[in-house]
Amino acid sequence: MTQGISRRQFIAASALASTAIGGASNAQPTTRGSNAVLADQTFEQGAWCHWLDERASDVATGVTWGMPWPRSKHSPRTPFALRDRDGKRVPLQTWPLAYWPDGSLKWTAHAIAPDVTLTSTAFQIEPGQKGPAPTTALKVKQDAGTIEVDTGVMTCRVLRNGAVCIDSIRRGGKDLLTAGRLIALRQNMPLEEADSTVSVETFESMIESAEIENEGPLRAVIKITGHHSRPKGRRWLPFTLRLYFYAGADDVRVIHTFVFDGEESRDFIRGLGLRFDVPLVDELHNRHVRFVGENDGVFGEAVRGLTGLRRDPGVEARQAQVAGRKVTSIGPKVADGLELIPAFGDWTLLQPTADSFQIRKRTGLGHAWLDSSRGGRASGLGYIGGPSGGVAFGIRNFWESHPAQLDIRKARTERAEVTMWLWAPDAPPMDLRFYHDGLGQETHEKQLEGLNITYEDYEPGFGTPVGVARTSEMRLWLLDATPVRERLVQLAAAVRAPAAMVAVPQTLHQAGVFGGTFALPDRSNAKQVRIEEQLDFLFDFYEKQRDQHSWYGFWNYGDVMHTYDADRHTWRYDVGGYAWDNSELSTDIWLWLYFLRTGRADVYRFAEAMTRHTGEVDVHHLGKFAPLGSRHNVMHWGCSAKQLRISTALNRRYYYFLTADERIGELLREQLEAARTLRTVVPERKLPEAQDRVRESADGDYARLGFGTDWGSIAGAWLTEWERTGSREMRDRLVASMRSIGSQPRGFFTGGGRMNLRTGAFDISKDQALNVSHLSAAFGLPEVCAELIELLKIPEFERAWVQYCTLYNAPSEQQKAALGESLGELNLGQGHSRLTAYAARMKRDPALARRAWEEFYAGRAGFAPDQRFETQRITGPAVMNAVDEAAWVSTNATAQWGLAAIECLAFTADLS
């Protein structure tokens, strides 16, 4: 059932727009972020997209994004064109991302090159039209040993084997970058004892495959996979490196992923990064080093400085060197003694914490470092080169993902060496060991006792980091000369917040994607105004909490905390299962639905960071727990509850379809057979009632799944694959599982069953007992069921789900009448009001819609109806740093309240 946008909704939403898209292209984005519900009624129809920050970036880069389409609207053969509001069309590359069941396009991916001039802020995707041919087209060629990409500005040569991934990048007939390879430093032990014998080994990338993952006239993606290794030695830390190229571009976007497969007690990563060489031909005084600090601060010096000398080289020489221009004339008294001026070959920008960085330099190995500058939060961009060309290089989320480091070495020689350290070697080594010794919890009984005290689900051997991953983003610019400082600031901004194109909320809503689970903001009455203000408050609160409580760091950035400790005025970062949230109760989905309806840039980037984190760090990608995720814990991987509800594809779908991101697509596909791991990692293994249950064969065709957190998650993976590829196998699994759930004696109230892993069908239970959990619908089940019921007409499944939605929060008398007995006291009543609202939509029942709102405002296991959405300022000496406290907030309640508010508004819009 696809809901269209009503005129009332559109007008009310339009009145709220913070700015009308199409304004001045140089308008600065607001601190709060974009509210892109469009104010111009010409956008009411058609497929529109816009710059996320409501302005074109100062640095033109290639951009890729996804666009949704209504069912049965466009065939896969439909051409598309991109035009701005003035009617100008630009070259566009298009490919399909997803299909509706009838084979029509549901999502398409689009790419534009950086060499087009886009002065508008909003654009229409025109079906049935062909855009102009690109003035510059990518050229990709390959042979058995290499892949070569020519953007028209630069040429990159990628190798298919050996340690070097990027053999060279040339511009203007000159090599500006060579020998690009990955580096990992391994330390054998932490520095915990004075007499420890510490050794450090260096590993370099060893390529196992290099392939063209995407190729077109405007965009190409090269995927390189392998391990870090030593000559004739150990191979470990599998990696994936993706290189993104666009026609006419002078930059390369780099996406780096690695998986930890070591032993946490002896494999301490001391450094991890990308290293390359930069050939230098300019004189030492014409070699320029740059680092961009905080905001628009730039550190700029030369390898051999000409300023501050006792003898004056001349004003033109001094000004040219400081500006980064070629020094063509030096006063004779200085020119004759250049060799007596120290030349500094080594430079480092180190960001050891979220709030401080340091810049140092030295003449070379064996000599002391000089402290050069310092600051708070560096942008993470560096440069080495001269008037003959050079390379700007940057790490995204540099300070947020500390410790990070940029190194320039050997700048006095003909070949400087640059390393972008994702984990800084000048910081303490990475320590992934579990944070306690087990506390004597050797039996399931003791572990359950510990769970009752600290909420930590501990089990020996389960708190391992083996299999967790981390994805990072870097960018390289190959430049024909040293940029002016203002340009470096712009490049740094492009690293921090890359240009992004997104579909506008109206287009997303009109397309009917994501099961109609969101509607555009409507402030036509006081009650809805209050809900919108509260939704805004909660997101703004978490964004501020991230900064005040420093939810930053290589392994932490992107996640939020689970529960607050009002006594200490801090989140429970050190208490068992109350620390990192790990997607508990669908935090990810709340944020994405909130973005889809508002278009806010700050929400997008917050949700983007969370998607990167929760899909990588909170999931085991290899080893015995793969590909399951880990429940909330002090350590992201620490909980012994390894579950589908955390690794679920449902948390990644939004970002994938909005961006066409290849790594996220890989993670979605990783989940297709995740249920097989439940044969050996049984979720309910500790429960007394499960002890006598017959275990499934570790290599058999069956596993036991709950209909909520387990099946909802695997159904999300199958649905996504079916949409992406039209896979008959995935569709058949969905149909079989849906039919068998609908045929259970108690429907969804049966709770779960034994599923055939090949077919997806559940055994039909002979047990008439009711089995219901408050968590079943708290991890994406309502959202995936809403989509599936629209896509697959399976009456028995629809009846079972609508029954569950109707009865979960129903009065006990109604439950007894329908089921023969009451369901008793169930939790998360407020969050489940969205189920009641969904039932109201499906039944077209205004009385059910009113009941849904009554449940929402009753606040059971959520936020009370009289709760004031406000914070209290806590200052020293009660706290180390001042915080804005809302002790009434928990992330469980926030996520469920947010989902309930958004979906109750969507499902009951036409029933009030």
N, C-alpha and C positions, 0 to 999 in steps of 0.2 A: 504494500500500500504506500504509494509515493505521495507525499503531501506537497502541494504547491505553496508558494508564498502568497498570502492574502494581501489585498490592497491596504488594509488596516495595518498589518504588520510592516509592510514596506514603508509606508508614510511615517509610522511611529519610529521605525529604526532610522530612517533617513534624517529625521529631525535631530538625532543624537550625534551625527557625525562631527568629529572634532575639526575636520577640514574637508573641503570638497576636493576629491582627487581631480587632478588636472590643473592644479595651481602652479605657482612658480616652481621650476625644476630645481632651483637652488635653495628651496625652503629647508630649514634644518629640522631633523626629526625631533620630536619632543622627548623629554626624559622619561615620561611615563610609557611611551610607546604608541604605536599607531592604533587608532580605532577606525578600521577601514570599512565600516558599514556606510555605504556610499550615499552622498547627499544629492546626487544628480539623478533625477528620475529617468534619464536616458539609459541608465544602467539596469533598469528593471528587467529587461529581457536581454538575452544573449550571453555569451561566455566571455567574461572579462577577467583580466588579471592586472596586477599592479606591482610596483616596487614595494617590498615589505616596509621599507623606511619612508615611503611616499616621496622619494626622490632618487634620481639616478645617482649611482656612486661616482665620486670624483675620479675613481680609477676604473676604467672600463675593463671588465673581465667577462669571459663567457659564463652563461647562466643556463641552468637546466631546471625545469619544474614540471609539475603534473597538472592536468586540467580534467575535470569531471564532465560527463555528458549524460543527459537523460536517457532512459531506457528506450531502445528501438529508434533512436534518433539518427545515428550515423553508422555506416558500414565500415569495416576495417580498411576499405579502399578509399575512403574519403580523404581528399587532400585538405590541408589547412594553411591559412595565411595569418600573419600577425600584422595588425595595423594600429596606429595610434589614433588619438581622438581627432587629429587633423586629416585622417585618411591616408597617411603615409604607410606603405607596406615595407617590411624589411624581410630579409632572408630568414627562413625558419626551417629547422630540422625537426621531424616528427616521427615518433614510433609508438606502437600501442603498449599500454601498461596493463590494462584489464578489460574484460569483456562482460557484458550482461549475458544471461542465459540464452538469449536468442542470437547471440553472436555479434550484436552491435557493440560499438565501443562504449566502455564505461569510463576509462581513464586513458588519456594519452600523455606522453612525455614530449616536451618541446625544448629545443635549445636554440639560443641565439649567440652570435659571435660578438666579440668586443669591438669589432671595427665598424659597427653601425652607430649612427648618431640617434639617440633616443632622448628627445627633449621632453616628451610627455611623461606623465607618471602612471597613466593607466592605458591599457591596451585591450583590444578585442581579438579573440581568436575566431577567424572566419572559416567555417566549414565550407567545403566545395570550391574554395579559392586557392590558387597557387601564388605563393609569394615570388618576388624576384629572385633570380639566381644570385648567389653570393659573388661579390667582387673578388674575394679570395676564398679558395676552397682548400680544405685539408687534403694532403696527399699522404697516404699510408702505404708502405710497401714492406714486405717481409721475405726472409729466406730462412734457411735451416738454423742460422745462428743469430739473426738480428731482426729487429723491427725498427723501422725508421718512420718518423712522423715529421712532416714539413707543414708548419702552420702558415707559411708565406712570409713570416718574419724571422723564424728560427727553425732549426732542424735538430731533432733529438734522436739519438741512436741508442736503442735499448738492446741489451744482450740477453740471450736465452740460456746461458750457462755461465758458471764461474762465480766469482765473488762480486764483480762489478755489475750493478743493475743498469745504471745509466752510463754508457760509455762516453758520450759527449753530448753537449748542446752547443750548436754553432749559431752565430748571428753575424751577418755581414762578412761571411767568409772566415770568421775567427772563432776558435774554440773559447767559449766563456766559462764553461763548466765541463769537467772531465772526472772520470773515475768515481761516480756516485755509488756508494755502497752503504750497507747497514752495519752498525757497530754495536756490540754488546760487551760490557765488562762484567765479569763474574768474580765476586769475592767469596772466599771459602768459609768465612765466619764473620760475625759481627765483632766489633771492638769492645768486648765485655770484660776481658781480663788483661792485666798489664803485660803478662808474659805470653799472650797469644801470638802465634805465628800466622800472620795474615798474608795471603797471596792473592794476586789479581791476575786474571787471564783475559785476553782479548779474543773475541769471536767476531767473525765477519760473515756477511750474508753468503749463502751458497744457494744459487738459483736452482730450482727444480722444474719450473715451467714459467713461460712468459707467453701470453696470448692477447689477442685483440678482443676485448670484451664488448666494445661498442664502436661502431665505425659509421661515419656519415660525412657529408660535405662540410659540416660545421663543428662536429664534436667527435673525439675519439678517446677511448679509455683503454689503457694497457694494464693488464693485471699480471703481477709477478708474484710467484709463491716460492717458498723455500724454507730453510732453517739457518740459524746461526751456527757456525762451525769453526773448528781449528783444523789446520792442515793435518790430515791423517789422524784426526782426533774426534772429539765428541761433536755430535750434531744435536742441537736442542733449540728451544724457543722458535717454534714455527711462526712464520710471518707471511703476511699478504701486503703487497705494496701496489697501490693503484695510482696511475699517472693520468691526469686529465688534460687534454689539449683542445683548444678551440681555434678555428680559422682566424688568422690575423692577430693572434695573441703573442705577447712577449713573455707570458707567464705559464707556469705549470703548477696545477693544484696536485698535492700529494696526500693521499690517505694511507696511513700506516696502521696496520693491525698486527699485534703479536699475541700469542697464547703462552701462558706459563705452564711448562711441563717439567719443572725441576723438582728438587726436594727442598722444602722450605727451611730445613734445619742446616743445610750446607750450601745452598745455591742462592747467594745474595747478589742481586743485580746492582752493580755499582754505577753503571751507566748504560744508556740505551738511546740510540739516535741514528741520524742519517749524516754521512760524511761525504764530502766531495772536494775536488781540487779546483782552484781558480787560477788559470795561467795569467801571469802579470808581466806586462812589457813596459809599463811606464816607469820613470825614474822614482826612486824611493820617496822623494818629496812630492811626487804627483800620485802617490798611492793613498787612497782615502779610506778611512774606517769610520763607519757610522753605526750608532745604536739609537733607537727611538725609545725614550723613557715613558713617563706618564703624560697623558694628554698630548700636547704638542711639543714636549721637550725633546731635543735632539742633542746627542753627544757626537761631536764631529772633530776628528783630528786626522793627522797624516802620519804615515809610517815614520817619516823623518820630518819633524816640525821645523818651520822657518820663523815662527813667531816667538817673541820673548827672548831672543838672542842678544848677546852683548853688542854684536854688530848688526846693523839693519840690512836685511836683504832687499829692502825697497818696499814702498807701500803697495805697489801693484802685485808684487810677489806674495806679500802677506795676505792681501785681500783675496787674491785668486785662490790661494791654498785653503783659506777658511771657507770660501764659497764652494770649493770643489771643482774649480776650473783649472785648466792647465796653466802651470807657471811657466812662462816663456822666457823670463829674464830675471836673473838674480844678481844683486849687487856683487861686485868682484871680490870684496873682502870676505863675503860669505861663500860665494861660488868656489873660491879656491880652497876652502876648508870644509866642504860638505862632509868629507869622511870623518871629521871630528865631531859631528853632531850625532848623538846616539840615534839609531834606527830601532824602532820597537816592532818586533815581528809577531808577538803573541798578545792577543786581546781576549778578554772574557767578560761576558755579561751573565751574572749569576742571579737567579731569583730563587733563594732557598725557602722562602715563606711567601704567603699571600700578600704581605705588607712591606717587603723590603727587597731592594735589589742593589747590587754592587757591580761596578765596572772596574777592571784592573788591566794593567798592561805590563809587559816586561820586554827586555831586548831579545831574550831568547832562553832556551833551556840552560839551566845551570846558573841563572841569575835571578835576583829577587824581583818580586812583583811590586808594582807601585799602585796604590789606590788612586783611581782616577775620578770616580764620581759615584754617586749613590742616589737612591730615591725610593719610592714606595712600590708602585705597580707598573712594571715595564710593559710596553706594548708587545715586545717579543720580536722586533724586526731589527736585522742587522744588514750591513753592506760592506763589501770589500771590492775595490776596483779603482779605476782612474779615468782620465779622459778617453782612453782607448776602449773602455767598456768594463763592466763588472757585474756582480750578482747581488741582488737584494734577496734576503731569505728571512722567513718568519714562521713562528709556531703559533697557531691559534690557541686561545685560552692559556697564554703563557704563564701568567701569574695565578690564574685560577687552578691550574693543574700542576702547581709547583711540586717538587723542585725541578726547575727547567734551567737550561744554560745554552748560551750561544758562544762558540769558540771560533776564533780566527788564529791560525798558527802559521808560522813560516812566511809571514808577509814580506820579509826581507829578501826572499828567494824568488825565483822565476815561477814558482808554483805554490800559492798559498793553499792552506788546508782549512776548510770550514766544517764544523760539526754542529748540527742542530740536535742538542741533547734533550730528548723527551723526559729522561730522568738524568738529573745533573750529577756528574761524577764528583763534583766538589761538595756535594751534600752527603749525609750518611747513606749507606747502602739501603736498598729496598728490603724491608723486613716483613715477610709474609707469614711468620709463625703465628699460631693461635695464641690468644692473649692470656690463657690460664692453663693449668696442668690437668684439668679434668675434675678436680675437687672430689675425687673418689667415686665419680658417677660411672661405675663399671656395668651396672645392671639397668635394665629398662625401668625397674621400680625406682631406683635412685634418680634416674634421669627424669622421670615423671615428677618426682618430689622436687627436684631442682627447677623444673618448669613451673611448678606452682609458686616458687619463691621469687625467681628472677625473670620468669617468662622466657627463659632460654631453653631451647630444645637441643640439648647437647648429646652427643654420642661419639665415643672414641673413633678416630679415623675419618670422621665426616667433615670436620672443619678445615679441610685441606684447600689450598689455593690452586691445586692442579686442575688445569682446564679453564681457568678464568682468563679473560682477554681484555685488551684495552685498545681502543682505536683513537688515533690522533690525526690532526690535520695540519699540514704545512703548505707553504707556497714559496715558489721561486720566481723571481723576475730576472730575465736576461736583458741587461740594459747596455745601450751603446755608449753611455758616458755616466759619470757620477751625477745623480739627480740633485737638484737644489733641495735644501732642507724642507721646504714646504711640501715638496713632492714626496719625500720620505715619510712625512707625517700622514699624507694621504694613503701611501702604501700600507703603513702600519694600521690605519683605520680599516683598510680592506682585508687585512689579516684578522683583525679582531672581530669584525662583523661583515663577512663577505656579502656582496650584493645577492639579493634573493628576490625572485619573482614568485608570487603566489596568486592563486585564484581568489577573487573577492568573495566575502561571505554570501552575497546574493547568488552568485553563480554556483557555489557549493551547495547552497540550500535548494535552489531550483533543480539541480541535477538529481536530487533524491538519493544521494549516496549515504552510506553509513546508517541505513535503516530509518531515516527520519528522526534520529535521536537528538537533533538540535534544531532550534528555530532562531531567527534573528531577534535581537533584543527589542522588547516592546515596553515602552514606559508610558503607556496610555492610561494607567491608573496607579494609585499610590502604592498598592500592594506589590505590583510588578517593579515599580521604581525601587522599592526597598530591596527586593531580591537582587536586582541588578547592582545596586550599591554594595550589597553584601558579597556578591560574587567578586566584584572588584576589590573589596577590602581583603578577602581571603588570599587572593593571588598577591596583592601588594604586600601583605603581611609576610608571606613566605619568601618573597623576593628580598625583603628587608632582613628577615631572619637569617637567610643564607649569608648575608654580609656580616651581620652583628655577631653571629656564632661561628663564622668562618667555615662554612660547609664547602671547603675547598681542598685541593690536593689531588695528586695523580690518580689515586684509586677512589676518591670520594666525590669529585666534582660531578654534579648532575643529580645527586641524590639529596634527599631531605631526611630529617630525623622523624622518628615515629611518635614519641610521647615526651611531654614536658615534665620537668621536676621543679615545681613551684618553690620548694624549700631552698634549693640551691640557685634558683633563678637561671636555670640552664636546661637544655634538653638532655635526656638520659643517655648520653653518648657512651656511658660505661656500664650500663645495666642490661645484661642479658639480651632479651628479645625486644627491648624498648628503644634500641639505638637507631641504626640506619633503617630506613623504611623499606627499601627493596620492593617497591611497587605495591605494598600492602593495601588492599582494598581499592585498587585501581586508581592510584594517584596519577599515573600516566594518562589514563583515559579522561579523567576529569580535566586535566590541563589541555589536552588536545581538543575536546569538545568546546571548552571555553574559548580556545583560539578560533576554532572554525566559525563561531558565531560573532566574534568581535574583530578578528583580524589584527589584534594588537601585536606589534613587533616584539615587545619585551616578553610577552607570553610565548610566542613562537620560539624565541631563543632559549627560554627557560625549559620548555618542553623538549626542544631539540637536544639540549645537554642531557636531560633525563633519559631520553630515548637512547642516546649513545651509551650512557652509563649502564642503565638497567639491562640493555640487551647484550652487553659485553661482560662487565664486571660481576654482575649478579647471576651469571649463567656459567655452567661448566660446558666448555666446547670440546673437550676431549677427556678421556678417563672414564672410570666406571660410573660416574654420575651424569655423564653427558647424554642428552643436551638439556638436562633439567636445571632449574634455578634454585637459589637458596633463599629460604625465608629470612625475615628481618633479624638482625643480630648486631653485636658490637663490631664484628668483622663481616664484611659483605658476603663472604663465602662461609661464614662460621657455623650456620645453623645446620643441624642434621636433617631437617625437613627439606628434602630436595624434591621440588614440585614443579608440575606443569604450570601452575597458576602464576609463577614468577617468570618463567621463560616464555610464557604465552606470546604467540604471534599477535594477539589482539592489541598488545601495547605498542607494536611497531608499525601496524598497518597504516596509521594516519600519516606518519612521517614519510613512509615509503611512497604512498600515492601522491603526496604533496611535492615530493622532490625527485622521485625515480632513483634514489640513492642505491648504488650497486651493493654496498656492504650491507645495508639493511635488507635488501632483497635476498642476500646470502643467508642472513640470520633467519628470515622468514622460512626459507627452504630447509634450514637446519632442523626445524621443528616438525617436519612432516611425519617422521617415525618416532617421535619422542616418547610415545606411549609404550614403546617396546622396553624402555628402561624401567618401567614400573613392574616388570616381571621380576627384577632383581632388587630394585630399591622400592620396597613396598611402603606406601605412605602411612598405612595404619599399623605397621608392624609392632608398635609399642603398646597398642591398646589391648587390654585383657580379652575383650570379646573377639579379637582377631587371631588370637594365638592358636586356636584349633582349626582355623580355616586352612584348607588345602592350598599350598603355594603353587603358583603356575610354573611351568617349566621355563628355565632361563632362556631356552632357544625355541620355545613353542610359539604357537600362533595366538595365544590368549593372554590377556592381562585384565586386572580388575580396575575399573575406572568409576569414579563418582560422576554423576550426571552434571554436576555443577562445575567445580574448579578444574576437574580433569577433562571431561568431555568438552566443556565450553572452550578450553584452551586448544585442544587438538582439532576441534571443529573449526576454530579460527585459522589454523594453519592450512587445513584442507580447503577451506573456503578461499583463502588467498591464492593458493596454487591453482585452484580451478578458475578463478577470475583471471589470473595472470596468463594461463596457458590453454584454458579450455579442456584440461585433463579430464577424460572420461572416468579414469580410475578414482580421482579425488571426488568427483561428483557422485559416483556410485557409493563411495564410502559414506559421504554425507547422507545420501538418501537412505542407505541401509541403517545407519545409526539413528537417524531421525524417526524412521518407521518403527524401529524396535523400541525406542524410548516411548514413543506414542502408544505402543502396544503393551507396555508393562501394566500389570494389574492396578498399580497405583500411579501410573504415569511418572511425572517428575518426583512425586512423593515416594517412589520406590527407592530413590536415593542414589543408586548406582548398580553396576552389574559387571558381568564377565563379557569382555568385548573381543571379537575376532579381529586381530590386528591386520589381517589381509583385506577383509571385506568391510569392516567397520560396524558390523551388526552385533548387537548385544543379545546374549541369551535372555529368553523370557523368564522372569522370576516366577517361582511358585509361592513366594512368600507374600502374604497380604499385609504385612506390618508396614506402618508408616515410618518413613525415614526422611527427616528434613533437617538441614543445617543452615544456620544463618549466614554461613560463608559461601554457600553454593552459588548465590547470585551476586556476590561481592567482587568478583574478579573478571568481569567482562561477559558473563553469561547473558544478562539482559540485552546487551548491545549486539552480540552475535546472533542471538535468537531473533531479534528484530530484523536483522538482515536476511537470515536464512528463510524466515517465513515469507518475506517479500519475494525471494528468488526461487524457492522450491515449494510448490503447492502440495503439501503433504498434510491432509486434514487431521489425521490422528495426532501428529506432532503439534500442530497449531492448537488443537483442543487441549492437549496435555499442558502446553506452556501457558495458555490463557487461563486454564484452571489454576495452575500454580500461582500465577500473578494475581488472580482474583482472591484466592484463599489464604495466601501467606499472612497477610495483615487483617484478614476478615475477623469479625466477631466470632467467638467460640461457637455460638449457636449455628451460624452459617457453616462453619467448618464441620460441625457434627452432622448437619443435614446432608452435606455433600460427601463426607468421608466416613461417617459413622462414629467419629470421635474428634475431640478437639486436638489441635496441634500443640497446646500448652503454651508456656511463656517463651516466645521467640525473641531473639535479639535483632538489633539493627532495624527497628521499625521505621525510623525516618528514612533511611536509605532505601528501604523496600517500598516506599510510597511511589517510586517511579514504576514499580511493577504494577501496582494498582492503576496508575495512570495509563500504562500500556494496555491493560485489560479494558479500560474505559474507551480507549481509542479503537480497539479491535471490535468491541461490542457496540460502539457508538452510544455509550451510556453516560449521560450527564451526572447521574447519581453516583456512579463509580468515580467520575472525575472529581466530584465534590469530596468524596471519601478520601481520595488520594491527597488532596490538599489538607484535609483534616489530619491525616497521618503525618504529612510533612510538617505542619505547624505544631503538632503535639510534641515533636522533638524526642521521641523515644530512642535512646541510645544514639543521640546526636546533639544538636544544639537546641536548647529550650526556646520556646516561643518568645519569652521575655529577655532572651540573651541580648545584651548590648554588644554590638560588634565594635569594640574599641580596645585600645591597649593602655597599659600603665607604664610610665617611664621609671625604670629602676636604675639608680646611679650608685656610685661608690660611697662607702666601702662595702655595701652589700654585694657588689659584683666587681669583677676585675675591670670590665668595660661596660659602659651604659648600654642598656637593652630596652627595647619596647616589648613589654611582656603581655601576653594574652594567655594566662594560665588555663583558661577554659578551652583552649584549642588543642586538639589532637589531630594528627594527620589522618587517622582512620575516619574520624567524624567529619573532617574537612572534605576528604575525597568523596565520601558517601553523600554528604549534604550537597556538595557541588553537583554531583551527578544527578541527585534527586531533583534539585532545583532546575537544572537545565532540561532534564527529560520530562518532568512534570509540565513545564512550560511548553515543550514541544508537543507532547501527546494530548494535552487538554486544550490546545489553542482554540479549537473550533467547537468545544463542548460546553463552554461556560455561558 
